[in-house]
Each structure stands twice: as structure tokens, then as C-alpha cells.
Amino acid sequence: MSTVAGTKFHELDDLVLHLKGLVLVRRLREQRGAAADELLMYRNEIDRVREQLANLVKRR
């Protein structure tokens, strides 16, 4: 694997892991009665990370 491909793979892997964590924490906070503004904060961050993932894949 080339250095560039390896770097992109690690960046992709990190973003996927971050996204999974955000989704899990948001679900947990929702189950525990978090306020709507907190859940919106998670939603916005999830959307931002998804956009980053999409852009990374498009750059391939």
C-alpha cells in the first residue's frame, strides 16, 4: 500500500470510528432524556463527519 493510500485509509478509518461513536453516544443520550439542543448538537456533528467522509471518498 502506498503512503498516500495508507494515509487516506487511516483518515477514512478514523472518520468512520468517530461517526460510529457519535451515533452511539447520541442514541445513549437520547435514551437518557437529553435536551433537544444537545441532541441537535450531535446531529450537526454527525452530518459534518458524514460530509467529510463523502468528500474523502470523492477525492479518491
Secondary structure, DSSP 8 states (H G I E B T S, - for coil): --HHHHHHHHHHHHHHHHHHHHHHHHHHHHHTT--HHHHHHHHHHHHHHHHHHHHHHHT-
